[in-house]
Amino acid sequence: MRQGLTASPKVLHPKYFYDERGSTLFDQICDTPEYYPTRVESELLSAHAAEILALASPDNILELGSGASRKSRLLLDRWQPSGDATYLPFDVSEEMLGSVAADLEKEYPHLAIHGLAGDYTAGLDHVPDPLGRTLWMFIGSTLGNFEPAEASAFVSEIAGRMDRGDSFLLGTDLHKDEAVLERAYNDAQGLTADFNLNVLAVINRELQANFQLDRFSHLAYYCEGRRRIEMHLVSEADQQVYLEALDLTVAFSAGERIRTEISRKFLTGEIREMLEDAGLTVTRSLVHESFPFALTLATKT
C-alpha cells in the first residue's frame, strides 16, 4: 500500500478487492448482463468439460483464484475419477473459501476438498504437491490483471511447479469491440463501482485509514493501444488521507486517479507463445464463436 499510494501515478494491486464483501460483490457482478466473461467462459466449459477432462485425465484439480468455484462445478459435475481425487480451491479470501469448501463437501462427497487460503501473487512455494496427475486451473481471465512480463513470469512459475503429465487450463479474454468491453466494467446497477470503491473500505479497516468513499468515484475505460481495460478511483476534491498503521499521509488533488486494476485482452497467438515459452505444449484451444474468449489447455511433457 505504501509503495502504491506514494507512486506517481498512484496504483493499487487488484488482490486487495477481495475481502468478504468484495468477493460477494464480484460474484454478483458475474450475473450482470453486461459482464460477459463469466457467461461466455461458462458456456465453453459446459460444452467442452468432458473433452477437457478426457485430455487432462486428472487425479486432482487445483484452481488458482477459485472464488465461489461457480465455473469449476461445470468440470466437477462431469469428473468421474477412477480412484481417490482431490479438488484444491486456492483463494485470497479465507471467508469465501471456507464457505465454498463446506458447500462443495456436501455437493461432491466422493471428492476430497482441500481449501488453500493465500495470495498466489506472493509465490507458489507453499502449494502442496498432490499425489497423481493434476489439472491446474487459472480461469476467469484473471491473467489479464498482470502486466505482460508479470503474466509470463507467473505462467512460467506455474509450469515450474507442474509435474510431467500435469495439465494447465487457462482462461483469457480476447480483443473485441470497445463498447462491449466498456459496458462490462460499467454495469447499470453500479456493482462494479461499489466493488472498486470497496478497496478503500479494505484499507480503512486493515490500515486504520480515513478514506471517505463518497469523495472518490469509479472510472473504467478501454485503452486501445495497450488492449486493456483500466479501472481507476478518481478523487472528487483536493484532500488528504491518513493511514495510521503506516503513519502515512497521502495527498490527492481534485481529479487525481488511483489505478486499481488492468484487464488485458489477448490475441490467441500470444497465449500460445506464452505457454510454449514456459515449456508447456498446447493440446487444445477453444474459442467462443460469438464473444471472443479462449480456454487453452496445455500439458507438461
C-alpha positions in Angstrom: 0.0 0.0 0.0 2.8 2.4 0.9 4.5 1.7 -2.4 1.4 2.1 -4.5 0.0 5.2 -2.8 3.3 7.1 -2.9 3.9 6.2 -6.6 3.2 8.6 -9.4 0.6 7.8 -10.7 -0.9 6.1 -7.7 -1.7 2.4 -8.1 -3.1 -0.5 -6.0 -3.0 -4.2 -6.7 -6.4 -5.7 -7.5 -5.9 -8.5 -5.0 -7.0 -6.0 -2.3 -10.5 -6.0 -3.7 -11.2 -9.5 -2.3 -12.2 -9.3 1.3 -15.5 -11.0 2.1 -17.7 -8.1 0.8 -15.5 -7.6 -2.3 -15.7 -11.3 -3.1 -19.5 -11.2 -2.7 -19.8 -8.2 -4.9 -17.7 -9.8 -7.7 -19.9 -12.8 -7.6 -22.9 -10.5 -8.1 -21.1 -8.7 -11.0 -20.7 -12.1 -12.7 -24.5 -12.2 -13.0 -25.0 -8.8 -14.6 -26.0 -8.8 -18.3 -23.0 -6.5 -19.2 -20.3 -8.7 -17.7 -20.0 -11.3 -20.4 -16.7 -13.1 -19.4 -18.3 -15.4 -16.8 -21.2 -16.3 -19.0 -19.1 -16.9 -22.1 -16.4 -18.9 -20.2 -19.1 -21.0 -18.5 -20.6 -21.8 -21.9 -17.2 -23.0 -23.1 -16.6 -25.1 -20.0 -20.1 -26.6 -20.2 -19.7 -27.5 -23.8 -16.2 -28.9 -23.5 -15.9 -30.2 -20.0 -15.9 -33.9 -21.0 -13.2 -33.2 -23.6 -11.0 -31.2 -21.2 -11.2 -33.9 -18.5 -10.5 -36.7 -21.0 -7.4 -34.9 -22.3 -6.1 -33.9 -18.8 -7.2 -37.2 -17.1 -6.6 -35.6 -13.6 -6.4 -37.2 -10.2 -6.6 -33.7 -8.7 -7.8 -30.3 -9.8 -6.0 -27.3 -8.3 -7.7 -23.9 -9.1 -5.9 -20.6 -8.5 -8.3 -17.7 -7.7 -11.2 -20.1 -7.2 -13.6 -17.5 -5.7 -17.1 -19.1 -5.4 -16.0 -22.1 -7.6 -19.0 -21.5 -9.8 -17.4 -22.4 -13.1 -15.4 -25.1 -11.6 -18.6 -27.0 -10.8 -19.1 -27.4 -14.5 -16.0 -29.6 -14.5 -16.6 -31.2 -11.1 -20.1 -32.3 -12.3 -18.5 -34.3 -15.1 -15.4 -35.5 -13.3 -15.5 -39.2 -12.6 -12.1 -40.1 -11.3 -11.2 -43.8 -11.1 -9.6 -43.5 -7.6 -9.1 -41.0 -4.8 -9.4 -37.5 -6.1 -9.0 -34.0 -4.6 -10.2 -30.5 -5.6 -8.0 -27.8 -4.2 -9.6 -24.3 -4.4 -7.0 -21.6 -3.8 -8.3 -18.1 -2.9 -7.2 -15.0 -1.1 -10.5 -14.6 0.7 -10.4 -17.1 3.6 -14.1 -16.3 4.5 -15.3 -17.1 0.9 -13.1 -20.1 0.7 -14.4 -21.7 4.0 -18.0 -21.2 3.0 -17.5 -22.6 -0.5 -15.4 -25.6 0.7 -18.2 -26.6 3.1 -20.7 -26.5 0.3 -18.5 -28.5 -2.0 -18.0 -31.2 0.6 -21.8 -31.7 0.6 -22.2 -31.5 -3.2 -19.3 -33.8 -4.1 -19.0 -36.3 -1.3 -16.8 -38.6 -3.5 -14.1 -35.9 -3.7 -11.7 -34.7 -1.0 -11.9 -30.9 -0.8 -8.7 -29.2 0.3 -9.0 -25.4 0.5 -5.9 -23.3 0.2 -6.1 -19.7 1.7 -3.4 -17.5 0.4 -2.0 -15.0 -2.2 -0.7 -16.7 -5.3 1.0 -13.5 -6.4 3.3 -13.9 -3.4 4.6 -17.2 -4.9 3.6 -20.9 -5.0 6.2 -22.3 -2.7 3.7 -23.4 -0.1 1.2 -25.0 -2.5 1.1 -28.7 -1.7 2.2 -31.2 -4.4 -0.8 -33.5 -4.7 -0.2 -37.2 -5.5 -1.1 -38.2 -9.0 -1.8 -36.2 -12.2 -3.0 -32.6 -11.5 -5.1 -30.2 -13.6 -4.0 -26.7 -12.7 -6.7 -24.1 -13.5 -6.4 -20.4 -13.8 -9.6 -19.3 -15.4 -11.8 -16.2 -15.2 -9.5 -14.1 -17.4 -7.5 -13.2 -14.3 -4.2 -13.4 -16.1 -5.3 -10.1 -17.8 -4.7 -8.4 -14.4 -1.0 -8.9 -14.9 1.4 -6.7 -16.9 2.9 -8.7 -19.8 6.2 -9.5 -18.1 4.4 -10.4 -14.9 2.0 -12.7 -16.8 4.8 -14.6 -18.5 6.7 -15.0 -15.2 3.6 -16.3 -13.4 2.8 -18.8 -16.1 6.4 -19.9 -16.0 6.2 -20.3 -12.2 3.1 -22.5 -12.6 4.8 -24.6 -15.2 7.8 -25.0 -12.9 5.5 -26.4 -10.2 3.8 -28.9 -12.6 4.9 -32.5 -12.9 5.3 -34.3 -16.2 1.8 -35.3 -17.3 0.1 -32.4 -15.5 -2.2 -30.0 -17.4 -2.9 -26.3 -17.2 -6.3 -24.8 -18.2 -6.0 -21.1 -18.8 -9.0 -18.8 -19.4 -8.3 -15.5 -21.2 -10.5 -12.8 -22.6 -9.8 -11.8 -26.2 -9.7 -8.5 -28.0 -13.2 -7.3 -29.1 -15.4 -4.3 -29.7 -14.5 -1.4 -27.3 -18.2 -0.6 -26.5 -18.7 -4.2 -25.3 -15.6 -4.1 -23.1 -16.5 -0.8 -21.5 -20.1 -1.8 -20.7 -18.7 -4.9 -18.9 -16.9 -2.7 -16.4 -19.6 -0.1 -16.1 -22.7 -2.1 -15.3 -26.0 -0.3 -14.9 -26.6 -1.5 -11.3 -23.3 0.1 -10.2 -22.0 -3.1 -8.7 -18.6 -2.6 -10.4 -18.4 0.9 -8.9 -19.2 -0.5 -5.5 -16.6 -3.2 -6.0 -14.0 -0.7 -6.9 -14.7 1.7 -4.0 -14.7 -1.3 -1.6 -10.9 -1.4 -1.8 -10.9 1.9 0.1 -13.0 0.3 2.8 -10.5 -2.5 3.0 -7.7 0.0 3.5 -9.7 1.8 6.2 -10.2 -1.4 8.1 -6.8 -3.1 7.6 -4.5 0.0 7.9 -6.7 2.3 10.1 -7.1 4.8 7.3 -9.8 7.5 6.9 -10.7 7.4 3.2 -14.1 8.9 2.7 -15.7 6.7 0.0 -18.1 9.4 -1.2 -15.2 11.6 -2.1 -14.0 9.1 -4.8 -15.7 7.9 -8.0 -15.4 4.9 -10.2 -13.8 5.2 -13.7 -13.3 2.4 -16.2 -12.3 2.7 -19.9 -10.6 0.8 -22.7 -7.1 1.7 -23.8 -6.9 0.6 -27.5 -3.2 1.0 -27.8 -2.5 -1.3 -24.9 -5.5 -3.6 -25.5 -6.7 -3.4 -21.9 -9.4 -2.0 -19.6 -8.1 0.3 -16.9 -10.1 0.8 -13.7 -9.5 3.8 -11.5 -10.7 5.7 -8.5 -10.9 9.4 -9.0 -10.6 11.9 -6.2 -13.5 14.3 -6.3 -11.6 17.1 -4.4 -8.3 18.2 -3.0 -8.0 16.1 0.1 -5.6 14.2 2.4 -5.9 10.7 3.8 -4.1 9.3 6.8 -3.1 5.7 7.1 -2.4 5.2 10.8 -0.9 1.8 10.6 1.7 3.2 8.2 1.9 6.6 9.7 1.5 7.9 6.2 -0.4 10.9 4.9 -1.4 10.8 1.2 -2.4 14.0 -0.6 -4.8 13.9 -3.5 -5.6 16.7 -5.9 -9.1 17.0 -7.5 -9.3 14.7 -10.4 -6.3 12.6 -9.4 -6.6 8.9 -10.0 -5.6 5.7 -8.3 -5.4 2.8 -10.8 -6.9 -0.2 -9.2 -7.0 -2.8 -12.0 -6.0 -3.5 -15.5 -7.7 -6.2 -17.6 -5.7 -7.1 -20.7 -7.4 -8.5 -23.8 -5.3 -11.1 -25.6 -4.7 -12.4 -29.1 -4.7 -16.2 -29.5 -1.2 -16.3 -30.9 0.3 -14.6 -27.8 -1.4 -17.0 -25.5 0.2 -20.0 -27.3 3.6 -18.3 -27.4 3.5 -17.6 -23.6 2.6 -21.2 -22.8 5.2 -22.6 -25.1 7.8 -20.2 -23.8 7.0 -21.6 -20.3 7.8 -25.1 -21.5 4.2 -26.3 -22.0 2.6 -27.9 -25.0 -0.8 -26.6 -26.1 -3.1 -29.6 -26.6 -6.5 -27.8 -27.1 -7.5 -24.2 -27.8 -11.2 -23.4 -27.5 -12.6 -20.0 -28.6 -16.2 -18.9 -28.2 -17.8 -18.1 -31.5 -19.9 -15.0 -30.7 -17.9 -13.4 -27.8 -14.2 -14.0 -28.4 -12.9 -15.7 -25.3 -10.4 -18.5 -25.1 -9.9 -21.6 -23.0 -6.4 -23.1 -23.6 -5.3 -26.5 -22.3 -1.6 -27.2 -22.2 0.4 -30.1 -20.9 3.8 -30.6 -19.3 5.6 -33.3 -21.3 
